[in-house]
């Protein structure tokens, strides 16, 4: 290989390494400073936008009274591709759902799930609710 070719190859490799490093730093900074609540909100909205809908059933509502982890969980199950999934979602930030949650056990609902990872699902978010007459 001639010296000019080696120089070009070396510069191309250095540019690729610098680009990869810049991408990794930008990705790491994108996650810094976000609270767990904000990360969860973004997850819900992502599943809402990309998700597919399956028929589900509300199993129960759990109101946690643990001071370190106060949460309101709605437990639900749904089936995708012959596999039954059981999940829980913290609905503390979804006021209209929290208000009605105690009477939802046994009710049929729509569940949105990520088609690439069916375990990643929601029963409600800020822009959508899979339970009739709520939201």
Secondary structure, 3 states (H helix, E strand, C coil): CCHHHHHHHHHHHHHHHHHHHHHHHHHHHHHCCCCHHHHHHHHHHHHHHHCEEEEEEEEEEEECCCHHHCCEEEEEEEEECCEEEEEEEECCCCHHHHHHHHHCCCCEEEEEEECCEEEEEECECCCCECCCCCC
